[in-house]
Amino acid sequence: MNWEQSWQQLKAIFWLRWRLSRNQFVRGGNINAALSVIFGFSLFFSAMALLIGGISGGYFAGAKSSGQLLMFIWDGIILLALFLWFMGVLMEIQRAESIDLTKLLHLPVTLRQVFVFNFIASHFTTFVLLFMPATLGFCAGLIIGGGLKMVLVTPLYLSFAFLVSTWTYCLRGWIAGLMTNKRRRRSIVVWITLVFILMFQLPNLVINNSSVKKNFIKRSEETVTMSQNQKPDFMAKAHTIVPLGWVGYGTKTIMDGNPWPALGWTIVCGLGGVLGLARAYRMTIRFYQGAAKAKTIKTVSTSAKQTEMLFVEKTLPWIPDNVAGLALATLRSLLRAPETKMFLIFPLFMGVFLCFIDISAATKNISKTGMFFSAPIIVSIAAYSLIQATGNMFGHDRNGFRELVLLPTPRHLILAGKNLAYFPFMLGISIFFLVLAAWRLPLSAENILVGILQIPTAFLLISLLTNLFSILVPFRVALGSLKSNKPKPIVILASFLGMMFVPVVISPLFIAPAVSLLFSSQGWIPWLPVGLIVSAGVLAGAVAIYIALIPLEGRLLKRRELYILQEVTEEIE
């Protein structure tokens, strides 16, 4: 195949990607078009501002800073970039190429070109579009402030970025290949997420541990007596061994007049990036060719009779059977879904953090006034951890939403059933946090009981808000994730507004501690459990508000169910 044919094929691929993006943009409507334009201009001006800031920072750092300080500046930049980059990889852990290779395997096109295009397109993220101008501007500022010898810093940084991006792309493809097994997918999603979170938070957990602090202070006192000339040698060896320090130490050696380490690491990073890209290409082709050939048919034996009652056949006290059936079916689906494990990771990590962190000094400074407001704060944190999942209830159903549309059940009862399915998670997370708080903080029995009463209160109020967002701004959730592959701007705006409205919605939780604080400060009826009484009254009010508003949301769901059906069942191109 000559160069002209290859160029024509590449132009056709670019046209295809542009056409798919244009179709998605047109179908989004006028609101999404306006938000896309605003977001695009905001991104452009933010990138320009970061570029100017990077140039200014590089100029002053290159002109006035020492090589040692500049090395540490680069170390901080690299660590921040890797943290944000790997968090993005974690959110995009499922395979989501810009152009699906399975649709091109039967065409006479060069798949290597499609792979390279997908690799380049994977970098057009908000993080890259904002961070790269800032770092490249920093490199330009170093050249302006430090002279032409600092030109070598730019290829060193770009080769390191190329090395990281190729191997993370390879890692994502390998994980996606493993996740084709649905049974294995759930465990992989959870463990990969936990590994990434613990990897970046382990230093913080270790540093804040009380025993580690004591040992660190003791060792630091011993280290002061050591000779100072051994520290630079140690730092130099650490930066030469660990690849994360190559950019910083290479910049330092360039400033010292020795460019050879930087040139060597540039070549090593470039060759490593090419090796990673070739490895990712072989894995991608093997994955798609195997997916195209594999057509296994699984047979399930139906000879065994069901002897026990199914989970979805059970009943719930005081709950109508149609609502209970929908709630149990949704709960069973959530327990099996990997997305559930994703939104449960945050409270689990918070619990681990509270177990390791040394809060003895903080508890001494917490006054009795702060103890009154501990329970609603804990319940609010639990409510926040469920917002991303409950704010798009129907998106997790995907094609299963068709069955909900066909049900003769009144729509407000469908909403009640879906809300009820999420309550065990809210209850479990809140109790988990309350138990940890009672262990680490001086919480009284009344504070704990107030927190237990506030759990259903917060859940009912949050459910009314999340029902509204689920009806107005639904979107199809990608498998193994909590978000869409290509979310519309209105979805991003709705998520931001949802987070902004949560404090307003759950503000009634703070009525009980405020009244308790007033009675305690004035010495009124000290034996009366004011917090429990007011919390019970607020719960009764939340129940009344929920009963009054859920039929209105049910009618809104009935009017928009066809729109929701289209949004959550339509595959994204």
C-alpha positions in Angstrom: 0.0 0.0 0.0 1.5 3.3 -1.1 1.6 6.6 0.8 -1.3 8.1 -1.2 -3.6 5.2 -0.4 -2.6 5.4 3.3 -3.3 9.1 3.4 -6.7 8.7 1.8 -7.6 6.0 4.3 -6.4 8.2 7.2 -8.5 11.1 5.9 -11.5 8.8 5.7 -11.0 7.8 9.3 -10.8 11.5 10.4 -13.9 12.2 8.4 -15.7 9.3 10.1 -14.8 10.5 13.6 -15.8 14.1 12.7 -19.2 12.8 11.3 -19.9 10.8 14.4 -19.1 13.8 16.7 -21.2 16.1 14.5 -24.2 13.7 14.7 -23.9 13.4 18.5 -23.7 17.2 18.7 -26.7 17.8 16.5 -28.9 15.3 18.3 -28.1 16.9 21.6 -30.4 19.9 21.0 -29.9 23.6 21.3 -29.2 23.6 25.0 -26.4 21.1 24.6 -25.0 23.0 21.6 -24.9 26.2 23.7 -23.3 24.5 26.6 -20.7 22.8 24.3 -19.8 26.2 22.9 -19.5 27.7 26.4 -17.4 24.8 27.6 -15.2 25.0 24.5 -14.4 28.7 25.0 -13.9 28.2 28.7 -11.5 25.4 28.0 -9.6 27.4 25.5 -9.2 30.5 27.6 -8.2 28.4 30.7 -5.6 26.6 28.6 -4.2 30.0 27.4 -4.2 31.3 31.0 -2.3 28.2 32.2 0.1 28.6 29.3 0.9 32.1 30.3 1.2 31.1 33.9 3.5 28.3 33.0 5.8 30.6 31.0 5.9 33.1 33.9 6.7 30.3 36.4 9.3 28.8 34.2 11.0 32.1 33.5 11.3 33.0 37.2 12.2 29.4 38.2 14.9 29.3 35.5 16.3 32.7 36.2 16.3 32.8 40.0 16.0 29.2 41.3 18.9 26.8 42.0 19.1 23.5 40.2 18.2 21.7 43.4 15.0 23.7 43.9 14.1 23.3 40.2 14.5 19.6 40.5 12.0 19.5 43.4 9.6 21.7 41.4 9.7 19.2 38.6 9.1 16.3 41.0 6.0 18.0 42.3 4.7 18.6 38.8 5.3 15.0 37.7 3.7 13.6 40.9 0.6 15.8 40.4 0.4 14.9 36.7 0.6 11.2 37.4 -2.0 11.4 40.1 -4.5 13.2 37.9 -3.6 11.0 34.9 -4.1 7.7 36.7 -7.3 8.9 38.2 -8.5 9.6 34.6 -7.4 6.1 33.6 -9.3 4.7 36.5 -12.5 6.4 35.4 -12.0 5.2 31.8 -11.0 1.7 32.8 -13.4 0.2 30.3 -12.4 0.0 26.6 -13.9 3.0 24.8 -12.1 3.6 21.6 -12.9 6.6 19.4 -13.2 4.3 16.4 -14.3 0.7 17.2 -11.9 -1.7 15.4 -14.5 -4.5 15.2 -16.4 -2.4 12.7 -13.3 -2.1 10.5 -11.9 -5.7 10.6 -13.8 -6.6 7.4 -12.7 -3.5 5.5 -9.5 -3.1 3.4 -8.0 -0.5 5.7 -4.8 -0.3 7.7 -5.7 -1.1 11.3 -2.4 0.3 12.4 -3.6 3.8 11.3 -6.9 3.3 13.2 -4.9 2.3 16.3 -2.7 5.3 16.1 -5.7 7.5 15.6 -7.4 6.0 18.7 -4.2 6.4 20.7 -4.0 10.1 19.8 -7.7 10.7 20.4 -7.5 9.1 23.9 -5.4 12.1 24.9 -8.0 14.7 24.0 -9.2 14.9 27.6 -9.8 18.0 29.8 -6.8 17.1 31.9 -4.4 16.9 28.9 -5.8 20.0 27.2 -5.2 22.0 30.4 -2.1 20.4 31.9 0.0 20.2 28.8 -0.1 23.9 27.9 0.9 24.7 31.5 3.9 22.3 31.5 5.0 23.2 28.0 4.8 26.9 29.0 6.9 26.0 32.0 9.5 24.5 29.6 9.4 27.6 27.4 9.8 29.8 30.5 12.9 27.8 31.4 14.4 28.4 28.0 13.7 32.2 28.2 15.0 32.5 31.8 17.8 29.9 31.7 19.2 30.2 28.1 19.3 27.9 25.1 20.8 25.0 27.1 17.4 24.5 28.7 16.0 23.5 25.3 16.8 19.9 26.2 14.3 19.9 29.0 11.3 19.9 26.5 12.2 16.7 24.7 13.0 15.1 28.0 9.6 16.0 29.4 7.7 15.0 26.2 9.5 11.6 26.0 8.6 10.9 29.6 5.0 11.8 29.0 5.0 9.6 25.9 6.4 6.7 28.0 3.7 7.1 30.6 0.9 7.5 28.1 1.8 4.4 26.0 2.2 2.1 28.9 -1.0 3.3 30.6 -2.8 2.8 27.3 -1.4 -0.7 27.2 -2.5 -1.3 30.8 -6.0 -0.1 30.0 -6.2 -2.4 27.0 -5.0 -5.4 29.1 -7.5 -4.7 31.8 -10.3 -4.3 29.3 -9.3 -7.7 27.8 -9.6 -9.3 31.2 -12.9 -7.7 31.8 -14.6 -9.4 28.9 -15.3 -12.2 31.3 -18.3 -10.7 33.2 -17.7 -12.8 36.3 -14.1 -11.5 36.4 -15.1 -7.9 35.6 -16.6 -7.1 39.0 -13.6 -8.1 41.0 -11.2 -6.4 38.6 -13.1 -3.1 38.8 -13.1 -3.1 42.6 -9.5 -4.2 43.1 -8.0 -1.9 40.5 -9.9 1.0 42.0 -8.7 0.1 45.5 -5.1 -0.4 44.3 -5.0 3.1 42.7 -6.6 4.8 45.7 -4.4 3.1 48.3 -1.3 3.6 46.1 -1.8 7.4 46.2 -3.1 7.6 49.8 -0.7 5.2 51.5 1.9 7.9 52.1 -0.8 10.1 53.7 -2.0 7.2 55.9 1.4 6.3 57.0 2.5 9.8 57.8 -0.6 10.5 59.8 -0.3 7.3 61.8 0.6 8.2 65.5 3.3 5.4 65.8 4.9 6.4 62.5 5.0 10.1 63.7 6.8 9.1 66.9 9.4 7.0 65.0 9.8 9.8 62.4 10.5 12.4 65.0 13.0 10.1 66.7 14.8 9.3 63.5 14.7 13.0 62.3 16.5 14.0 65.5 19.2 11.3 64.8 19.5 12.4 61.2 20.3 16.0 62.2 23.5 14.8 63.7 24.6 13.3 60.4 26.9 15.1 58.0 25.0 17.3 55.4 27.2 16.2 52.5 25.5 12.7 52.4 22.0 14.1 51.5 22.8 15.3 48.0 24.3 11.9 47.2 21.2 10.1 48.4 18.9 12.4 46.5 21.0 12.0 43.3 20.9 8.2 43.5 17.2 8.2 44.2 16.5 10.4 41.1 18.7 8.3 38.8 17.1 5.0 39.9 13.4 6.1 40.0 12.1 7.1 36.5 9.8 9.7 38.2 12.8 11.8 39.0 14.5 11.7 35.6 12.8 14.9 34.4 13.7 16.9 37.5 17.3 15.5 37.9 17.8 15.9 34.1 16.9 19.6 34.4 19.3 20.0 37.3 22.2 18.4 35.4 21.4 20.7 32.4 21.6 23.7 34.6 24.9 22.4 36.0 26.3 22.2 32.5 26.1 18.4 32.0 23.4 17.6 29.3 24.3 13.9 28.8 22.1 12.4 31.5 19.1 14.3 30.1 19.9 13.1 26.6 20.3 9.5 27.7 17.0 9.5 29.6 15.2 11.2 26.6 16.4 8.3 24.4 15.4 5.7 27.0 12.0 7.2 27.5 11.4 7.4 23.8 12.4 3.8 23.1 10.3 2.7 26.1 7.3 4.6 24.7 7.7 3.0 21.3 7.9 -0.4 22.9 4.8 0.3 25.0 2.9 1.5 21.9 3.9 -1.7 19.9 2.8 -3.8 22.8 -0.5 -2.0 23.1 -1.1 -2.5 19.3 -0.5 -6.2 19.5 -2.8 -6.6 22.5 -5.5 -4.5 20.8 -5.4 -6.5 17.6 -5.4 -9.8 19.5 -8.3 -8.6 21.6 -10.5 -7.6 18.7 -9.7 -10.5 16.5 -10.4 -12.8 19.3 -13.7 -11.0 20.1 -14.7 -11.2 16.4 -14.0 -15.0 16.3 -15.4 -16.0 19.7 -19.0 -17.0 19.4 -19.5 -19.4 22.3 -23.0 -20.5 23.2 -23.6 -21.2 26.8 -26.3 -23.6 27.8 -27.9 -23.5 31.1 -29.5 -26.6 32.6 -33.1 -26.2 33.5 -33.6 -29.7 34.9 -33.0 -28.6 38.5 -36.2 -27.3 40.1 -36.2 -24.2 42.2 -36.8 -25.4 45.7 -36.3 -22.1 47.6 -38.1 -18.8 47.3 -36.3 -16.3 45.1 -35.0 -13.1 46.6 -37.3 -11.1 44.3 -40.3 -13.1 45.5 -40.1 -12.0 49.0 -42.4 -9.4 50.6 -41.6 -6.4 52.7 -43.8 -5.4 55.7 -46.1 -2.4 55.1 -44.9 -2.1 51.5 -47.2 -2.9 48.5 -46.2 -6.0 46.6 -45.6 -4.2 43.3 -43.3 -1.7 45.1 -41.5 -4.4 47.1 -41.0 -6.5 44.0 -39.4 -3.7 42.0 -37.3 -2.7 45.0 -36.0 -6.2 45.6 -35.3 -6.7 41.8 -33.4 -3.4 41.7 -31.5 -4.3 44.8 -30.5 -7.7 43.4 -29.3 -6.0 40.2 -27.3 -3.4 42.2 -25.7 -6.1 44.4 -24.4 -7.8 41.2 -23.4 -4.7 39.3 -19.8 -3.6 39.4 -21.0 0.1 39.5 -22.3 -0.5 43.0 -18.8 -1.5 44.2 -17.5 1.6 42.5 -19.6 4.0 44.6 -19.1 2.0 47.7 -15.3 2.4 47.5 -15.4 6.0 48.7 -17.0 5.3 52.1 -14.8 2.2 52.5 -11.7 4.3 51.9 -13.0 7.0 54.3 -13.4 4.4 56.9 -9.9 3.1 56.4 -8.6 6.7 56.6 -10.4 7.3 59.9 -8.9 4.1 61.3 -5.3 5.1 60.4 -5.2 8.8 60.9 -4.2 10.3 64.2 -7.1 12.5 65.4 -6.2 12.6 69.0 -5.1 16.3 68.8 -8.2 17.2 66.8 -10.6 15.6 69.3 -9.1 17.7 72.1 -10.0 20.9 70.2 -13.6 19.7 69.3 -15.9 21.5 71.7 -19.2 20.2 73.0 -20.8 22.5 70.4 -19.1 20.5 67.6 -20.4 17.2 69.0 -24.0 18.4 68.5 -23.4 18.7 64.8 -21.3 15.5 64.3 -24.3 13.2 63.5 -25.8 15.3 60.7 -22.3 15.8 59.2 -21.7 12.0 59.2 -25.1 11.3 57.6 -24.5 14.1 55.0 -21.2 12.4 54.0 -23.1 9.1 53.5 -25.7 10.9 51.4 -23.0 12.5 49.2 -21.5 9.1 48.5 -24.7 8.0 46.9 -25.5 11.0 44.8 -23.7 9.9 41.7 -25.5 6.6 41.6 -29.0 7.7 42.7 -28.9 10.8 40.5 -29.2 8.6 37.4 -31.2 5.6 38.5 -32.6 4.8 35.1 -29.3 5.0 33.4 -28.1 2.0 35.3 -31.1 0.0 33.9 -30.0 0.5 30.3 -32.2 -1.7 28.1 -34.0 -2.9 31.2 -35.8 0.4 31.3 -38.1 -1.0 28.6 -39.7 -3.3 31.1 -40.4 -0.4 33.5 -42.2 1.5 30.6 -44.4 -1.6 30.0 -45.4 -2.0 33.6 -48.9 -1.0 34.5 -47.7 0.2 37.9 -48.3 3.9 38.7 -45.2 5.8 38.0 -44.8 7.3 41.5 -44.7 3.7 42.8 -41.9 2.9 40.4 -40.0 5.9 41.8 -40.7 4.7 45.3 -39.5 1.2 44.5 -36.3 2.5 42.9 -35.7 4.7 46.0 -36.3 1.9 48.4 -33.7 -0.3 46.7 -31.0 2.2 47.5 -31.9 2.6 51.2 -29.9 -0.4 52.4 -26.8 1.2 51.1 -27.6 4.5 52.7 -28.3 2.7 56.0 -25.2 0.6 55.9 -22.8 3.5 55.0 -24.3 5.7 57.7 -24.2 3.0 60.4 -20.6 2.3 59.3 -19.6 5.9 59.8 -21.5 6.3 63.0 -19.7 3.3 64.5 -16.3 4.6 63.5 -17.2 8.1 64.8 -18.3 6.6 68.1 -15.0 4.8 68.3 -12.7 7.7 67.4 -14.8 10.6 68.7 -16.4 11.2 72.1 -20.0 10.8 70.8 -22.8 10.4 73.3 -25.6 7.9 73.0 -28.0 10.7 72.2 -25.8 11.8 69.3 -25.7 8.3 67.9 -29.5 7.9 68.2 -30.1 11.3 66.6 -27.8 10.2 63.7 -29.9 7.0 63.3 -33.1 9.0 63.1 -31.6 11.3 60.6 -30.6 8.5 58.1 -34.2 8.0 56.7 -34.7 11.8 56.9 -31.7 12.5 54.7 -32.5 9.6 52.4 -36.1 10.8 51.7 -35.0 14.4 51.0 -32.1 13.3 48.8 -34.4 10.9 46.9 -36.7 13.7 45.9 -33.8 15.6 44.5 -32.2 12.6 42.7 -35.5 11.5 41.3 -35.8 14.9 39.6 -32.3 14.7 38.1 -32.9 11.0 37.0 -36.1 12.2 35.1 -34.8 15.4 33.6 -31.2 14.5 32.7 -30.9 10.8 32.2 -28.0 9.2 30.4 -26.8 5.7 29.6 -24.1 4.5 32.0 -21.1 2.7 30.5 -20.5 -0.8 31.8 -18.1 -0.9 34.7 -18.4 2.8 35.2 -20.6 5.5 36.8 -20.7 7.8 33.9 -21.3 7.9 30.2 -18.5 7.4 27.7 -19.3 10.7 26.1 -21.5 12.8 28.5 -23.4 15.7 27.1 -22.6 19.1 28.5 -26.1 19.3 30.1 -25.2 16.1 32.1 -22.0 17.7 33.4 -24.0 20.8 34.4 -26.7 18.8 36.1 -24.1 16.9 38.1 -22.5 20.1 39.2 -25.9 21.6 40.2 -26.9 18.4 42.0 -23.8 18.7 44.2 -24.7 22.4 44.8 -28.3 21.6 45.8 -27.5 18.8 48.3 -26.5 21.1 51.2 -29.8 23.0 50.8 -31.9 19.8 50.6 -30.3 18.2 53.7 -30.2 21.4 55.7 -33.2 20.2 57.9 -30.8 17.7 59.5 -29.2 20.6 61.4 -32.4 21.7 63.0 -32.2 19.1 65.8 -28.6 19.9 66.8 -29.3 23.6 66.7 -32.3 23.3 69.0 -30.3 20.9 71.3 -27.4 23.5 71.4 -29.9 26.2 72.3 -31.5 24.2 75.2 -28.0 23.2 76.5 -26.6 26.8 76.4 -29.7 28.2 78.2 -30.0 25.3 80.7 -33.6 24.5 79.7 -34.9 21.1 80.8 -31.5 19.3 80.9 -33.1 15.9 81.3 -35.2 16.2 78.2 -33.8 14.5 75.0 -34.5 17.5 72.8 -32.4 16.2 69.9 -34.3 12.9 69.7 -37.7 14.7 69.8 -36.8 17.3 67.2 -35.2 14.6 64.9 -38.4 12.5 65.1 -40.4 15.6 64.2 -38.1 16.4 61.3 -38.4 12.8 60.1 -42.2 13.0 60.2 -42.0 16.2 58.2 -39.7 14.5 55.6 -42.1 11.6 55.3 -45.0 14.1 54.7 -43.0 16.0 52.1 -42.0 12.8 50.3 -45.6 11.5 50.2 -46.8 14.9 48.9 -44.2 15.3 46.2 -43.6 11.8 44.9 -47.0 11.8 42.9 -45.9 15.0 41.2 -42.6 13.4 40.2 -44.5 10.3 39.1 -46.5 12.4 36.6 -43.4 14.0 35.4 -41.9 10.6 34.8 -44.9 9.5 32.8 -44.6 12.5 30.5 -40.8 12.0 30.0 -40.5 8.2 30.0 -40.2 7.9 26.2 -37.4 10.5 26.3 -35.7 8.6 29.1 -36.1 5.4 27.1 -34.3 6.8 24.2 -31.5 8.2 26.3 -30.7 5.1 28.4 -31.2 2.5 25.7 -29.5 4.2 22.8 -25.9 3.0 22.1 -23.4 5.8 21.9 -21.5 5.9 18.6 
